[in-house]
Amino acid sequence: HSFPTRRSADLGRVVVFWAHRKWVPAAAWTTSGVVLYLLFSINLSGFRPSPEKWHQDRGLARLEAERWEDAAREFRLALKYSPNYAAAYTNLGIVYQREGKLDQAVMSYRRALRLSPDSPRALKNLADAQVERGETEEAVALYRRVLEVNPEYTGIACDLARILAEAGRDHEANDLY
């Protein structure tokens, strides 16, 4: 046996009232349903969904799935809603970097840093891109900046030490290790 839910039973009751032309109970049930619907539709908390955050989160999911074009589209949509969304520029830079578009990645990271100068993630990603481009001295300065901004940022000291060691600056690298 399947038992109807309370909602479907109430809805069925309203239909029966209307079908049998029992106007007073039909109107009462319909009115109460409409009133309840309207009451529960009122946004008492003041919460408004954020389309830029929604697109940012969708972009992150696509980034995780390595769907670069889809991720880039979502980050651009986030930026359409909020042109000063630094995290969206940082994540768009990650997409470009993974696609091998280093110049575009660097531009995107720099845009993020203009909006949020102390963003450790944007600084670190820009440093990584500069390493890929062979811009070692700028990368070293950027990694040092990340350590100033957030000394607990995981792995930055090792990244910096590795770059210094590759540049023959073993003493500085050993101090960091």
N, C-alpha and C positions, 0 to 999 in steps of 0.2 A: 504494500500500500504506500502510496506517496501522499503525504499530507501537505496541503497548501500552506504557504507561509502566511503570516498574519497580514502582510501587505496585500498579497494576491487575494486573500479572502475578503479584505475590506474593499478592494477595488471591484471584486466580483459583486459584492453587496451593492455598491453604488450603481453598477451596470444594471443589476436586477431592479433596483428602485426606479431608475430611468425607464427601463423597458416596460415595467408595469405601471408607469405613469404615477408613481407615488412621489409627487413633486416636492413635498415638504422634506421628507427624509433625503431624497436625492439631492436637493439643493443644499441641505444642511451638511451632508457628507462632502459634497463637492466644494462647498465654501470652506469647510474646515481643512480640506486637503490643500486648497489654494493658499489659505492663510498660513498653514504650516510650511508649505514650500517657500513662501515669501519670507517668513521669519528666519528659516534656516539658510536663506540666500543672502542675508545681511552679513556683511563683513565687519564683525564687531572688533576684530583685532587690528584692522587697518592694514593688514598684509596685502601687498601688491606683488605679484610675481615679477621677477626681473628677467626680461628677455635676454639681456646681455649675459647674465649668469647662466641662464639655461643653455645658450649657444656655446658659452665657454665650457660648460660641463660636457656637452655633446662633443665638442672638439677634443677634449681630453680623452674621452672614451675612444674616439676614432684614432687619436694619436697612439693610445695604448694598443689598439688593434692594427697599427701600422697602415692605416688607410689615410695616407698623406693628403691626397686631394680633398677628401671629405673633411678631414681635420682643418685644413686651411680654410675651406669654405665656412665652416662653423666659426672659426676665430674671426674671419672677416665680417660675418654677420654680427658677432658680439661687438665688434668695433663700429659697425654701422649704428647700433643702438647707443653705444657709449664710446665715442672717439678717443677718450682719454683713459681707456682701460689698459693699464700697463701690463697686466698679466696676459692679456690676449696678444699683445705684441710680443711678449717673451715666448709664448707658446707658438705663435706663428713663426718666430725665428727658429724654434726647434724643428718645425716642419721643414723650413727651407734648408736648414743645416743637414737634416737627414736625407734630403733630396740632393744634396751636394751643391746647393745654391748658396755658397758662402757669403757672397756680397750682399744678397738679399737678407740673409740671416743676420749679418752684422748690422745692417740698416735697421732691421726690426728690433734687435736688442738695444741699439742706441736710442731708438724712439721710446722703448720701454723705460730706459734709464733717464731720459729727459723728463718723463712723467713721474718716475719713482727712483730718484738717484741712489738710494741706499738699498735697492732690491738685491739681496745676495744671489738669488737665482739668475736674474738677468746679468749681473756682473760675472758670475761663474760661466754662464753659457757664452757670453761674449768672449771671455778669456779662452774657453775651449775652441771657439771658432777662430780666434786669432792664432792659436797654436796651429790649427789646421792650415791656416793661410801663411804660416811661417813668420808671423809677427810676434816673435818671442818676447821682446822687451815690453810691448804693450800687454801681452798676456801675463807676464810676471807682475806688472803694476796692478793689473785687474785682480789677480789672485790675492795679492797683498791687501787690496782694498776690501775684498770679501772677508778676509781675516780680521780687518779693522771693524767692519760692520757687524760681523757675526762670527766670533772666534770658535764657536761650537759647530760651524757648518761642516758636516762630515766629509772627510776626504780632501778638503782644500789644501791643507798643509802638505799632504802627500802629492797632490797634483803639482803644487808649486815646487816642491823638492825635486820631483821628476824632471820638470822643465829646467830647473837650475842645473841639475846634474848633466842633462843633455847639452847644456850650454857651457859645460866645463867649470861650473861654479860649485865645485864639490864641497867646499867649506860651508857655504850658505845652505846647500842641500842637506848636509849632515846635521846641521843645527835644527833644521825643520823635522828631519826624520826622528 
